[in-house]
């Protein structure tokens, strides 16, 4: 008999990565468990990104190429869905149109000017930070890639909490919206923030505090975007989830670059 935890892990990896994991259940219980396991999927994505960057450095590349690799791997492992969601959300918000019309814009397959500009600057920011940190040493860049991956998926856990409605009756947003109890979401956040801060102990000094604050900063930016999207669209969609993840990752990286 398959345990609920197994269904949750399958749901998290099957919906948030391209890894060959079959989702055996697609109900609210599985969605709740899956979104609570989202940071675990983020850890795997982050470790893969950090391995790519660190290996390139160890084989003689410069920090810029390592940074590009670490930014590219998460896109590959998600089929670019989070970046696509970010672009679509930017187009919807930038249109200035009522919720129904904005949601229609977001469903279109093409990317408008707001989406292109947002993608450009978000990816530039991610590569710039990773370049800076890989320049300080492979361990700094690798740690940043892991922290960004975990923070991005923790933001999805928080975005799935009870009280956050779906904007549409169908799609991934509707499947996971409001599934995670508030206490469980807060508990997951506490564990992940503490783990990221603890991992910073390998660098000594104030690094644990620095990493913990960077994660919190990324989550704060993601929650601000989430609230704005709920006000504008009436709830969340799969695109909004992608945007929330990318904003959280970028915010955490910028936090790591400061100080």
C-alpha positions as CSV (number, residue, x, y, z in Angstrom):
1,X,0.0,0.0,0.0
2,X,1.4,3.4,-1.0
3,X,1.8,5.9,1.9
4,X,0.4,9.5,1.8
5,X,4.0,10.7,1.9
6,X,4.8,8.7,-1.2
7,X,1.9,10.3,-3.0
8,X,3.0,13.7,-1.9
9,X,6.6,13.2,-3.1
10,X,5.3,11.9,-6.4
11,X,3.0,14.9,-6.8
12,X,5.7,17.4,-5.9
13,X,8.3,15.9,-8.3
14,X,5.8,15.1,-11.0
15,X,4.3,18.6,-11.2
16,X,7.3,20.7,-10.3
17,X,10.1,19.0,-12.2
18,X,10.6,17.0,-15.4
19,X,12.0,14.1,-13.5
20,X,10.4,10.8,-14.6
21,X,8.0,10.5,-11.7
22,X,4.3,9.5,-12.3
23,X,1.6,11.2,-10.3
24,X,-0.6,8.4,-9.2
25,X,-3.2,10.6,-7.4
26,X,-4.6,14.0,-8.4
27,X,-6.9,14.9,-5.5
28,X,-6.8,17.5,-2.8
29,X,-5.1,15.3,-0.3
30,X,-2.3,14.4,-2.7
31,X,-2.0,18.1,-3.6
32,X,-1.7,19.1,0.0
33,X,1.0,16.5,0.6
34,X,2.7,17.4,-2.6
35,X,2.9,21.2,-1.9
36,X,4.3,20.4,1.5
37,X,7.0,18.4,-0.2
38,X,7.7,21.2,-2.7
39,X,10.9,22.3,-0.9
40,X,12.3,18.8,-1.3
41,X,11.8,19.1,-5.0
42,X,13.5,22.5,-4.8
43,X,16.4,20.9,-3.0
44,X,17.0,18.4,-5.8
45,X,16.7,21.2,-8.4
46,X,19.1,23.4,-6.4
47,X,21.6,20.7,-5.9
48,X,21.6,19.9,-9.6
49,X,22.1,23.6,-10.4
50,X,24.9,23.9,-7.9
51,X,26.6,20.8,-9.3
52,X,26.6,22.2,-12.8
53,X,28.1,25.5,-11.8
54,X,30.7,24.0,-9.4
55,X,31.8,21.4,-11.9
56,X,32.4,24.0,-14.6
57,X,34.5,26.0,-12.2
58,X,36.5,23.0,-11.1
59,X,37.2,22.2,-14.8
60,X,38.5,25.6,-15.4
61,X,35.6,27.8,-16.6
62,X,35.1,31.3,-15.3
63,X,32.4,32.3,-12.8
64,X,30.2,33.8,-15.5
65,X,29.8,30.5,-17.3
66,X,29.2,28.7,-14.0
67,X,26.5,31.3,-13.1
68,X,24.8,30.8,-16.5
69,X,24.7,27.1,-16.0
70,X,23.3,27.4,-12.5
71,X,20.6,29.7,-13.7
72,X,19.8,27.4,-16.7
73,X,19.5,24.1,-14.9
74,X,16.3,25.0,-13.0
75,X,14.7,26.2,-16.2
76,X,15.6,22.9,-17.9
77,X,14.3,20.8,-14.9
78,X,11.0,22.6,-15.0
79,X,10.7,22.8,-18.8
80,X,10.8,26.6,-18.3
81,X,7.3,26.5,-16.8
82,X,8.1,28.9,-13.9
83,X,9.8,31.4,-16.2
84,X,6.8,31.1,-18.6
85,X,4.5,31.7,-15.7
86,X,6.5,34.8,-14.7
87,X,6.2,36.2,-18.2
88,X,2.5,35.5,-18.5
89,X,1.8,37.0,-15.1
90,X,3.8,40.1,-16.0
91,X,1.8,40.5,-19.2
92,X,-1.5,40.1,-17.2
93,X,-0.5,42.6,-14.6
94,X,1.0,45.0,-17.1
95,X,-2.1,45.0,-19.3
96,X,-4.0,47.0,-16.7
97,X,-7.2,45.3,-17.8
98,X,-10.0,43.8,-15.7
99,X,-9.4,40.4,-14.1
100,X,-11.2,38.3,-16.8
101,X,-9.4,40.0,-19.7
102,X,-6.0,39.8,-17.9
103,X,-6.5,36.1,-17.3
104,X,-7.3,35.7,-21.0
105,X,-4.1,37.4,-21.9
106,X,-2.2,35.1,-19.6
107,X,-3.6,32.0,-21.3
108,X,-2.3,33.1,-24.7
109,X,0.7,31.2,-26.0
110,X,2.7,34.2,-27.0
111,X,4.8,36.5,-24.7
112,X,4.1,40.2,-24.7
113,X,6.5,43.1,-24.0
114,X,6.0,43.1,-20.3
115,X,6.8,39.4,-20.1
116,X,9.9,39.8,-22.2
117,X,11.2,42.7,-20.1
118,X,10.5,40.9,-16.9
119,X,12.2,37.7,-18.0
120,X,15.2,39.7,-19.2
121,X,15.8,41.5,-15.9
122,X,15.0,38.5,-13.6
123,X,17.5,36.3,-15.5
124,X,20.1,39.0,-15.6
125,X,19.7,39.5,-11.8
126,X,20.1,35.8,-11.2
127,X,23.1,35.4,-13.3
128,X,24.7,38.6,-11.9
129,X,24.3,37.4,-8.3
130,X,25.6,33.9,-9.1
131,X,28.5,35.3,-11.0
132,X,29.4,37.5,-8.0
133,X,29.2,34.6,-5.6
134,X,31.0,32.0,-7.8
135,X,33.7,34.7,-8.1
136,X,34.2,34.4,-4.3
137,X,34.5,30.6,-4.5
138,X,32.7,27.6,-5.8
139,X,31.1,26.9,-2.5
140,X,29.4,30.3,-2.2
141,X,27.9,30.0,-5.7
142,X,26.8,26.4,-5.1
143,X,25.2,27.2,-1.8
144,X,23.4,30.2,-3.4
145,X,22.0,27.9,-6.1
146,X,20.6,25.5,-3.5
147,X,19.2,28.2,-1.3
148,X,17.4,29.7,-4.3
149,X,15.9,26.4,-5.4
150,X,14.6,25.6,-2.0
151,X,13.2,29.1,-1.4
152,X,11.4,29.1,-4.7
153,X,9.5,25.9,-3.9
154,X,8.9,26.9,-0.3
155,X,7.1,30.0,-1.7
156,X,4.8,27.6,-3.6
157,X,4.0,25.8,-0.3
158,X,3.0,29.2,1.2
159,X,1.1,30.2,-1.9
160,X,-1.0,27.0,-1.5
161,X,-2.1,27.8,2.0
162,X,-5.7,28.0,3.1
163,X,-7.3,31.3,2.4
164,X,-5.7,31.8,-1.0
165,X,-8.4,31.2,-3.7
166,X,-8.0,30.0,-7.3
167,X,-8.7,32.5,-10.0
168,X,-10.0,29.8,-12.3
169,X,-12.0,26.6,-11.6
170,X,-9.5,24.5,-13.6
171,X,-5.7,24.1,-13.9
172,X,-2.9,23.5,-11.5
173,X,-3.7,26.7,-9.5
174,X,-7.2,25.3,-8.8
175,X,-5.8,21.9,-7.9
176,X,-3.5,23.1,-5.2
177,X,-4.9,26.5,-4.1
178,X,-6.0,26.4,-0.4
179,X,-4.9,22.8,0.2
180,X,-2.1,23.5,2.8
181,X,-3.3,24.2,6.4
182,X,-1.8,27.4,7.8
183,X,0.0,25.6,10.6
184,X,1.6,23.2,8.2
185,X,2.7,26.0,5.9
186,X,4.2,27.9,8.8
187,X,5.9,24.8,10.1
188,X,7.4,24.1,6.6
189,X,8.6,27.6,6.4
190,X,10.2,27.4,9.9
191,X,12.0,24.2,9.0
192,X,13.3,25.4,5.7
193,X,14.5,28.8,6.9
194,X,16.2,27.1,9.8
195,X,17.9,24.6,7.5
196,X,19.1,27.2,5.1
197,X,20.4,29.3,8.0
198,X,22.1,26.2,9.5
199,X,23.8,25.4,6.2
200,X,25.4,28.8,6.3
201,X,27.4,27.7,9.3
202,X,29.9,26.2,6.9
203,X,31.1,29.7,6.1
204,X,31.3,30.8,9.7
205,X,30.6,34.3,11.2
206,X,27.3,35.8,10.4
207,X,26.6,33.6,7.4
208,X,23.8,31.6,9.1
209,X,22.0,34.9,9.9
210,X,22.7,36.2,6.4
211,X,21.3,33.1,4.7
212,X,18.2,33.0,6.9
213,X,17.4,36.7,6.2
214,X,18.0,36.1,2.5
215,X,15.4,33.4,2.4
216,X,12.9,35.5,4.4
217,X,13.5,38.4,2.0
218,X,12.8,36.2,-1.0
219,X,9.6,34.9,0.6
220,X,8.5,38.4,1.5
221,X,8.8,39.5,-2.1
222,X,7.0,36.4,-3.3
223,X,4.1,37.0,-0.8
224,X,3.8,40.6,-1.9
225,X,3.4,39.5,-5.5
226,X,1.0,36.8,-4.4
227,X,-1.2,39.3,-2.6
228,X,-1.2,41.7,-5.6
229,X,-2.2,38.9,-8.0
230,X,-5.0,37.8,-5.7
231,X,-6.3,41.3,-5.7
232,X,-5.9,41.8,-9.5
233,X,-7.0,38.3,-10.7
234,X,-9.3,37.2,-7.9
235,X,-7.0,34.3,-7.0
236,X,-4.0,32.3,-8.2
237,X,-3.3,30.4,-11.3
238,X,-0.5,28.1,-12.4
239,X,1.2,31.1,-14.0
240,X,1.0,33.0,-10.7
241,X,2.7,30.0,-9.0
242,X,5.5,30.2,-11.5
243,X,5.9,33.9,-11.0
244,X,6.0,33.5,-7.2
245,X,8.7,30.9,-7.4
246,X,10.9,32.9,-9.7
247,X,10.5,36.1,-7.6
248,X,11.3,34.2,-4.4
249,X,14.4,32.7,-5.9
250,X,15.6,36.0,-7.3
251,X,14.9,37.8,-4.0
252,X,16.9,35.2,-2.0
253,X,19.8,35.5,-4.4
254,X,19.9,39.3,-4.2
255,X,19.8,39.0,-0.4
256,X,22.8,36.7,-0.5
257,X,24.7,39.2,-2.7
258,X,24.1,42.0,-0.3
259,X,26.3,42.4,2.8
